[in-house]
Amino acid sequence: MSNPPFTAPTIRVQRLDGHDPTLPLPRYATPGAAGADLCANLPEDLRKTGLVLQPGARALVPTGLALEIPPGWEVQIRARSGLALKHGIALPNAPGTIDSDYRGPLGVILINLGDAPFTVAHGDRIAQMIVAPAPQARLAEVASLSETARGQGGFGSTGRS
């Protein structure tokens, strides 16, 4: 059995005022990459020195971009594994969600969970964006829920936690 053809949505990307035109738009690093890399587009006064994140600090890092996402889709913002492993740089709201009706600036919230200051340089790949279907479910209030073998067990109830 073959899968039906998949049609990827088109995400419209706008460079905002002050965006460095030498920085690339989000792009997939390899043919099999699930996420498109996002670059830091720092304000002009920080482009030479970078943005220093002290241990425990967080900052909203601008990308200089805005997105138009089709209805029924979302963009998820996820950490880059290399930054997380090597420097403790994470996203405190991972994955961050960009809704299809949002048209404002795309920023990435970074947090330094490491033990040393980390400098975000202008143009650094700071996160990746994943395009995912996001249907809106119908929510129905009921008096009771169906029974399952698991029942109300949670937080480690299905094995070693």
N, CA, C and O of each residue as an XYZ file, in Angstrom:
644
protein
N       0.827     -1.180      0.000
C       0.000      0.000      0.000
C       0.871      1.243      0.000
O       1.799      1.341      0.803
N       0.606      2.158     -0.847
C       1.396      3.386     -0.861
C       0.635      4.498     -0.137
O      -0.595      4.520     -0.092
N       1.416      5.415      0.425
C       0.811      6.558      1.100
C       0.328      7.565      0.066
O       0.940      7.714     -0.992
N      -0.774      8.260      0.369
C      -1.195      9.299     -0.572
C      -0.157     10.410     -0.597
O       0.576     10.600      0.374
N      -0.090     11.141     -1.700
C       0.915     12.219     -1.776
C       0.639     13.268     -0.699
O      -0.511     13.599     -0.409
N       1.706     13.772     -0.125
C       1.612     14.785      0.924
C       1.905     16.141      0.306
O       2.885     16.306     -0.420
N       1.059     17.094      0.595
C       1.285     18.448      0.117
C       1.659     19.315      1.304
O       0.836     19.570      2.184
N       2.895     19.763      1.322
C       3.358     20.627      2.401
C       2.743     22.010      2.235
O       2.598     22.504      1.117
N       2.382     22.629      3.350
C       1.832     23.982      3.247
C       2.918     24.989      2.877
O       4.106     24.721      3.054
N       2.519     26.110      2.381
C       3.446     27.203      2.118
C       3.393     28.155      3.301
O       2.326     28.650      3.664
N       4.546     28.406      3.896
C       4.666     29.380      4.966
C       5.259     30.637      4.345
O       6.384     30.623      3.846
N       4.505     31.706      4.380
C       4.991     32.972      3.831
C       5.857     33.647      4.890
O       5.461     33.754      6.050
N       7.047     34.105      4.479
C       8.024     34.691      5.404
C       8.291     36.127      4.986
O       8.622     36.404      3.833
N       8.143     37.039      5.947
C       8.398     38.456      5.686
C       9.603     38.908      6.494
O       9.688     38.654      7.695
N      10.541     39.584      5.821
C      11.663     40.223      6.520
C      11.153     41.550      7.062
O      10.624     42.367      6.308
N      11.306     41.768      8.351
C      10.816     42.986      8.987
C      11.834     44.113      8.867
O      13.002     43.879      8.557
N      11.380     45.333      9.116
C      12.284     46.480      9.112
C      13.446     46.205     10.064
O      13.245     45.706     11.171
N      14.653     46.532      9.630
C      15.832     46.308     10.452
C      16.435     44.924     10.303
O      17.486     44.647     10.881
N      15.786     44.042      9.534
C      16.343     42.703      9.317
C      17.627     42.815      8.516
O      17.704     43.575      7.550
N      18.626     42.061      8.919
C      19.891     42.024      8.191
C      19.684     41.203      6.917
O      19.454     39.997      7.006
N      19.759     41.818      5.742
C      19.484     41.086      4.500
C      20.527     40.022      4.169
O      20.306     39.210      3.270
N      21.654     40.010      4.872
C      22.660     38.973      4.605
C      22.317     37.662      5.312
O      22.901     36.623      5.003
N      21.378     37.699      6.255
C      20.994     36.472      6.965
C      20.015     35.673      6.120
O      19.163     36.249      5.443
N      20.130     34.350      6.154
C      19.219     33.531      5.352
C      17.829     33.459      5.982
O      17.666     33.620      7.191
N      16.848     33.215      5.141
C      15.522     32.874      5.636
C      15.612     31.495      6.284
O      16.591     30.781      6.066
N      14.613     31.104      7.076
C      14.648     29.751      7.641
C      14.863     28.729      6.523
O      14.279     28.821      5.444
N      15.723     27.752      6.824
C      15.991     26.734      5.803
C      16.343     25.417      6.462
O      16.820     25.364      7.596
N      16.091     24.354      5.711
C      16.382     22.999      6.158
C      17.839     22.692      5.814
O      18.256     22.864      4.669
N      18.615     22.239      6.802
C      20.041     22.006      6.599
C      20.326     20.767      5.751
O      21.337     20.707      5.052
N      19.433     19.783      5.816
C      19.618     18.553      5.046
C      18.283     18.143      4.430
O      17.238     18.620      4.871
N      18.289     17.275      3.427
C      17.028     16.852      2.807
C      16.084     16.144      3.792
O      14.869     16.174      3.599
N      16.616     15.516      4.829
C      15.776     14.809      5.789
C      15.466     15.585      7.049
O      14.842     15.045      7.963
N      15.885     16.841      7.125
C      15.672     17.636      8.337
C      14.187     17.918      8.543
O      13.476     18.281      7.606
N      13.733     17.747      9.775
C      12.341     18.043     10.121
C      12.155     19.517     10.430
O      11.066     20.061     10.251
N      13.226     20.171     10.898
C      13.131     21.562     11.308
C      13.970     22.463     10.428
O      15.048     22.085      9.968
N      13.457     23.664     10.200
C      14.191     24.692      9.462
C      14.883     25.592     10.487
O      14.264     26.033     11.455
N      16.151     25.855     10.269
C      16.938     26.650     11.217
C      16.518     28.114     11.220
O      16.247     28.705     10.174
N      16.472     28.686     12.427
C      16.196     30.103     12.623
C      17.456     30.783     13.123
O      18.153     30.249     13.985
N      17.750     31.947     12.592
C      18.951     32.688     12.973
C      18.603     33.887     13.855
O      17.540     34.494     13.723
N      19.529     34.207     14.754
C      19.402     35.414     15.571
C      19.653     36.626     14.700
O      20.670     36.702     14.012
N      18.738     37.567     14.727
C      18.889     38.829     14.013
C      18.907     39.928     15.075
O      17.883     40.539     15.383
N      20.088     40.159     15.621
C      20.220     41.076     16.748
C      20.076     42.526     16.306
O      20.346     42.864     15.153
N      19.643     43.389     17.246
C      19.600     44.822     16.938
C      20.998     45.320     16.586
O      21.995     44.738     17.013
N      21.065     46.379     15.820
C      22.362     46.874     15.327
C      23.359     47.126     16.448
O      24.552     46.883     16.265
N      22.908     47.608     17.606
C      23.844     47.903     18.695
C      24.440     46.650     19.335
O      25.405     46.756     20.092
N      23.884     45.456     19.048
C      24.416     44.205     19.604
C      25.078     43.317     18.553
O      25.608     42.256     18.885
N      25.054     43.732     17.310
C      25.546     42.854     16.242
C      27.032     42.550     16.350
O      27.457     41.465     15.950
N      27.829     43.456     16.870
C      29.271     43.193     17.002
C      29.600     42.449     18.290
O      30.473     41.581     18.298
N      28.920     42.777     19.363
C      29.248     42.183     20.667
C      28.458     40.927     20.978
O      28.930     40.073     21.729
N      27.262     40.797     20.415
C      26.399     39.677     20.722
C      25.564     39.948     21.962
O      25.720     40.975     22.623
N      24.693     39.029     22.261
C      23.808     39.095     23.415
C      24.284     38.057     24.427
O      24.247     36.860     24.141
N      24.724     38.490     25.589
C      25.261     37.570     26.598
C      24.135     37.101     27.507
O      23.425     37.905     28.111
N      23.989     35.787     27.590
C      23.028     35.162     28.495
C      23.805     34.601     29.682
O      24.580     33.657     29.533
N      23.599     35.176     30.839
C      24.236     34.666     32.051
C      23.548     33.373     32.476
O      22.402     33.150     32.086
N      24.198     32.509     33.260
C      23.534     31.298     33.750
C      22.221     31.654     34.450
O      22.178     32.548     35.294
N      21.173     30.955     34.093
C      19.852     31.185     34.664
C      19.066     32.286     33.988
O      17.875     32.437     34.262
N      19.688     33.065     33.112
C      19.003     34.175     32.448
C      18.270     33.694     31.201
O      18.615     32.673     30.606
N      17.268     34.446     30.831
C      16.537     34.167     29.600
C      16.353     35.470     28.845
O      16.382     36.555     29.426
N      16.163     35.344     27.538
C      15.993     36.525     26.694
C      15.155     36.158     25.480
O      15.161     35.017     25.016
N      14.435     37.152     24.981
C      13.700     37.003     23.735
C      14.637     37.455     22.611
O      14.965     38.636     22.499
N      15.055     36.506     21.792
C      16.016     36.782     20.723
C      15.247     36.978     19.417
O      14.533     36.077     18.978
N      15.387     38.143     18.798
C      14.648     38.403     17.560
C      15.229     37.650     16.367
O      16.428     37.378     16.296
N      14.337     37.324     15.434
C      14.762     36.732     14.167
C      14.637     37.722     13.025
O      15.179     37.494     11.943
N      13.918     38.834     13.256
C      13.705     39.817     12.196
C      12.686     39.377     11.165
O      12.600     39.945     10.077
N      11.913     38.357     11.516
C      10.959     37.780     10.571
C       9.555     37.754     11.146
O       9.364     37.803     12.361
N       8.585     37.677     10.261
C       7.198     37.389     10.612
C       6.720     36.305      9.650
O       7.221     36.190      8.531
N       5.750     35.513     10.095
C       5.266     34.387      9.301
C       3.776     34.504      9.033
O       3.026     35.069      9.829
N       3.364     33.962      7.902
C       1.944     33.763      7.610
C       1.756     32.258      7.440
O       2.216     31.658      6.468
N       1.071     31.675      8.404
C       0.877     30.226      8.471
C      -0.564     29.924      8.063
O      -1.485     30.567      8.567
N      -0.780     28.969      7.171
C      -2.151     28.675      6.740
C      -3.008     28.138      7.892
O      -2.488     27.477      8.790
N      -4.309     28.416      7.872
C      -5.208     27.852      8.886
C      -5.091     26.326      8.919
O      -4.921     25.684      7.883
N      -5.185     25.761     10.112
C      -5.069     24.311     10.271
C      -3.638     23.842     10.474
O      -3.387     22.643     10.599
N      -2.693     24.786     10.507
C      -1.277     24.475     10.708
C      -0.725     25.349     11.821
O      -1.319     26.372     12.163
N       0.389     24.958     12.380
C       1.126     25.742     13.362
C       2.602     25.615     13.043
O       3.018     24.730     12.294
N       3.388     26.510     13.623
C       4.834     26.369     13.596
C       5.268     26.182     15.041
O       4.930     26.983     15.913
N       6.020     25.117     15.284
C       6.570     24.851     16.609
C       8.032     25.289     16.606
O       8.771     25.032     15.656
N       8.433     25.955     17.688
C       9.816     26.378     17.833
C      10.475     25.449     18.837
O       9.999     25.296     19.961
N      11.566     24.836     18.428
C      12.262     23.847     19.258
C      13.730     24.200     19.391
O      14.307     24.899     18.558
N      14.313     23.695     20.465
C      15.731     23.925     20.740
C      16.601     23.199     19.725
O      16.176     22.233     19.092
N      17.811     23.679     19.587
C      18.830     22.981     18.800
C      19.586     22.076     19.771
O      20.079     22.538     20.800
N      19.674     20.813     19.450
C      20.255     19.845     20.377
C      21.715     20.135     20.694
O      22.151     19.902     21.821
N      22.477     20.634     19.736
C      23.883     20.946     19.991
C      24.050     22.055     21.020
O      24.920     21.971     21.887
N      23.221     23.098     20.931
C      23.281     24.176     21.921
C      22.880     23.665     23.301
O      23.451     24.077     24.310
N      21.907     22.775     23.343
C      21.459     22.228     24.620
C      22.545     21.365     25.253
O      22.829     21.504     26.443
N      23.148     20.487     24.480
C      24.159     19.579     25.018
C      25.444     20.303     25.392
O      25.977     20.097     26.483
N      25.943     21.142     24.506
C      27.245     21.776     24.718
C      27.206     22.967     25.668
O      28.187     23.232     26.364
N      26.077     23.695     25.709
C      26.052     24.952     26.463
C      24.881     25.088     27.439
O      24.830     26.050     28.206
N      23.938     24.137     27.421
C      22.774     24.238     28.300
C      21.754     25.253     27.834
O      20.951     25.731     28.636
N      21.766     25.596     26.544
C      20.820     26.580     26.013
C      19.544     25.851     25.605
O      19.566     24.920     24.800
N      18.432     26.304     26.183
C      17.151     25.649     25.956
C      16.064     26.688     25.701
O      16.304     27.894     25.770
N      14.885     26.201     25.410
C      13.707     27.049     25.263
C      12.793     26.749     26.441
O      12.332     25.615     26.579
N      12.513     27.743     27.305
C      11.719     27.460     28.497
C      10.272     27.084     28.195
O       9.608     26.489     29.044
N       9.776     27.411     27.028
C       8.399     27.080     26.658
C       8.354     26.049     25.534
O       7.420     26.046     24.732
N       9.349     25.182     25.472
C       9.468     24.260     24.344
C       8.369     23.200     24.349
O       8.038     22.672     25.410
N       7.808     22.883     23.210
C       7.969     23.698     22.014
C       7.070     24.929     22.079
O       5.935     24.865     22.551
N       7.592     26.028     21.605
C       6.778     27.228     21.465
C       5.872     27.071     20.263
O       6.250     26.446     19.272
N       4.688     27.627     20.344
C       3.726     27.521     19.252
C       3.467     28.880     18.632
O       3.257     29.867     19.337
N       3.484     28.924     17.313
C       3.062     30.105     16.576
C       1.757     29.727     15.871
O       1.722     28.837     15.021
N       0.702     30.420     16.243
C      -0.619     30.138     15.684
C      -0.760     30.716     14.279
O      -0.041     31.636     13.890
N      -1.701     30.155     13.534
C      -1.884     30.583     12.143
C      -2.400     32.010     12.025
O      -2.270     32.617     10.962
N      -2.977     32.557     13.075
C      -3.496     33.926     12.969
C      -2.559     34.975     13.573
O      -2.932     36.144     13.675
N      -1.347     34.573     13.975
C      -0.371     35.528     14.508
C       0.445     36.104     13.363
O       0.923     35.361     12.506
N       0.609     37.418     13.341
C       1.371     38.074     12.279
C       2.488     38.960     12.823
O       3.076     39.737     12.070
N       2.787     38.859     14.105
C       3.814     39.708     14.696
C       5.211     39.155     14.506
O       5.404     38.129     13.853
N       6.191     39.852     15.087
C       7.588     39.425     14.978
C       7.810     38.044     15.594
O       7.234     37.713     16.631
N       8.645     37.256     14.947
C       9.019     35.936     15.440
C      10.252     36.086     16.317
O      11.334     36.421     15.835
N      10.079     35.835     17.607
C      11.188     35.845     18.549
C      11.324     34.476     19.175
O      10.359     33.713     19.230
N      12.508     34.163     19.643
C      12.783     32.870     20.272
C      13.229     33.133     21.712
O      14.200     33.850     21.952
N      12.506     32.543     22.660
C      12.884     32.692     24.065
C      13.966     31.655     24.369
O      13.721     30.450     24.299
N      15.159     32.132     24.707
C      16.260     31.247     25.089
C      16.513     31.382     26.578
O      16.342     32.457     27.152
N      16.926     30.275     27.208
C      17.340     30.289     28.607
C      18.674     29.571     28.708
O      18.904     28.567     28.034
N      19.548     30.090     29.552
C      20.858     29.483     29.765
C      20.779     28.623     31.023
O      20.795     29.139     32.141
N      20.694     27.319     30.834
C      20.669     26.373     31.948
C      22.068     25.862     32.268
O      22.244     25.007     33.137
N      23.054     26.389     31.564
C      24.444     25.990     31.785
C      25.042     26.718     32.971
O      24.364     27.476     33.664
N      26.336     26.472     33.192
C      27.019     27.080     34.343
C      27.981     28.194     33.931
O      28.752     28.683     34.758
N      27.941     28.598     32.659
C      28.819     29.664     32.172
C      28.015     30.614     31.294
O      27.023     30.206     30.690
N      28.432     31.876     31.216
C      27.752     32.797     30.294
C      27.841     32.266     28.857
O      28.819     31.622     28.478
N      26.816     32.547     28.084
C      26.775     32.133     26.682
C      26.443     33.359     25.838
O      25.505     34.098     26.138
N      27.224     33.565     24.780
C      26.986     34.699     23.898
C      26.262     34.238     22.638
O      26.752     33.384     21.899
N      25.094     34.817     22.412
C      24.361     34.607     21.164
C      24.919     35.626     20.179
O      24.757     36.831     20.370
N      25.567     35.151     19.139
C      26.139     36.035     18.121
C      25.099     36.320     17.043
O      24.228     35.496     16.764
N      25.207     37.490     16.451
C      24.336     37.853     15.334
C      24.502     36.808     14.231
O      25.622     36.524     13.806
N      23.400     36.243     13.772
C      23.432     35.247     12.704
C      23.512     33.813     13.185
O      23.379     32.893     12.379
N      23.728     33.590     14.497
C      23.764     32.214     15.022
C      22.447     31.502     14.758
O      21.377     32.109     14.814
N      22.536     30.209     14.472
C      21.340     29.376     14.399
C      20.931     29.092     15.842
O      21.663     28.429     16.577
N      19.775     29.587     16.247
C      19.376     29.546     17.655
C      18.249     28.573     17.959
O      18.062     28.189     19.114
N      17.505     28.174     16.957
C      16.362     27.278     17.163
C      15.978     26.696     15.815
O      16.558     27.024     14.781
N      14.988     25.828     15.859
C      14.468     25.304     14.608
C      12.950     25.372     14.640
O      12.326     25.270     15.696
N      12.376     25.544     13.468
C      10.916     25.597     13.374
C      10.403     24.364     12.651
O      10.919     23.955     11.611
N       9.366     23.791     13.245
C       8.713     22.603     12.709
C       7.312     23.010     12.282
O       6.595     23.641     13.059
N       6.911     22.669     11.083
C       5.562     22.944     10.609
C       4.731     21.696     10.876
O       5.102     20.595     10.468
N       3.592     21.874     11.572
C       2.780     20.725     11.967
C       1.301     21.023     11.792
O       0.867     22.166     11.939
N       0.521     19.979     11.474
C      -0.926     20.182     11.411
C      -1.458     20.514     12.806
O      -0.977     19.982     13.807
N      -2.444     21.387     12.860
C      -3.018     21.803     14.139
C      -4.529     21.983     14.000
O      -5.034     23.105     14.031
N      -5.245     20.869     13.848
C      -6.701     21.000     13.728
C      -7.301     21.445     15.059
O      -6.774     21.126     16.125
N      -8.383     22.168     14.988
C      -9.110     22.530     16.197
C     -10.149     21.447     16.448
O     -10.986     21.158     15.593
N     -10.079     20.858     17.623
C     -10.988     19.777     17.993
C     -12.338     20.329     18.434
O     -12.445     21.483     18.849
N     -13.344     19.508     18.341
C     -14.635     19.822     18.942
C     -14.558     19.356     20.388
O     -14.184     18.212     20.645
N     -14.898     20.205     21.320
C     -14.856     19.865     22.735
C     -16.284     19.673     23.214
O     -17.137     20.541     23.028
N     -16.539     18.519     23.838
C     -17.889     18.191     24.281
C     -17.869     17.851     25.770
O     -17.156     16.943     26.198
N     -18.648     18.578     26.545
C     -18.757     18.285     27.972
C     -19.621     17.040     28.158
O     -20.684     16.911     27.551
N     -19.142     16.117     29.017
C     -19.869     14.885     29.303
C     -19.896     14.658     30.810
O     -19.112     15.253     31.548
N     -20.807     13.791     31.262
C     -20.928     13.482     32.691
C     -19.885     12.472     33.141
O     -19.490     12.468     34.307
N     -19.431     11.608     32.221
C     -18.419     10.606     32.580
C     -17.607     10.248     31.342
O     -17.997     10.545     30.213
N     -16.473      9.603     31.581
C     -15.583      9.197     30.499
C     -15.558      7.684     30.414
O     -15.870      7.004     31.392
N     -15.191      7.142     29.253
C     -15.113      5.689     29.082
C     -13.975      5.118     29.922
O     -13.011      5.823     30.218
N     -14.078      3.860     30.305
C     -13.068      3.171     31.106
C     -11.947      2.653     30.209
O     -12.184      2.290     29.057
N     -10.711      2.621     30.749
C      -9.573      2.011     30.060
C      -8.792      1.173     31.066
O      -9.004      1.288     32.274
N      -7.900      0.341     30.573
C      -7.068     -0.466     31.475
C      -6.166      0.428     32.329
O      -5.891      0.093     33.481
N      -5.719      1.515     31.808
C      -4.841      2.431     32.544
C      -5.609      3.250     33.573
O      -5.099      3.538     34.656
N      -6.817      3.615     33.234
C      -7.622      4.403     34.157
C      -7.008      5.754     34.448
O      -6.623      6.478     33.530
N      -6.914      6.103     35.741
C      -6.402      7.403     36.140
C      -4.907      7.390     36.423
O      -4.368      8.389     36.901
N      -4.226      6.288     36.142
C      -2.788      6.210     36.402
C      -2.020      7.190     35.529
O      -2.256      7.272     34.323
N      -1.104      7.929     36.135
C      -0.302      8.896     35.400
C       1.064      9.040     36.018
O       1.344      8.427     37.049
N       1.916      9.832     35.415
C       3.243     10.137     35.925
C       3.983      8.883     36.375
O       4.242      8.702     37.564
N       4.318      8.028     35.431
C       5.097      6.833     35.730
C       4.263      5.584     35.973
O       4.810      4.546     36.347
N       2.970      5.661     35.771
C       2.125      4.513     36.082
C       2.277      3.368     35.101
O       1.849      2.252     35.393
N       2.891      3.620     33.915
C       3.008      2.552     32.917
C       4.403      1.916     32.905
O       4.725      1.160     31.988
N       5.215      2.207     33.891
C       6.561      1.615     33.940
C       7.480      2.464     34.780
O       7.045      3.327     35.543
N       8.758      2.201     34.624
C       9.765      2.908     35.399
C       9.736      4.403     35.068
O       9.699      4.800     33.903
N       9.753      5.209     36.115
C       9.697      6.658     35.866
C      11.031      7.309     36.106
O      11.163      8.522     35.944
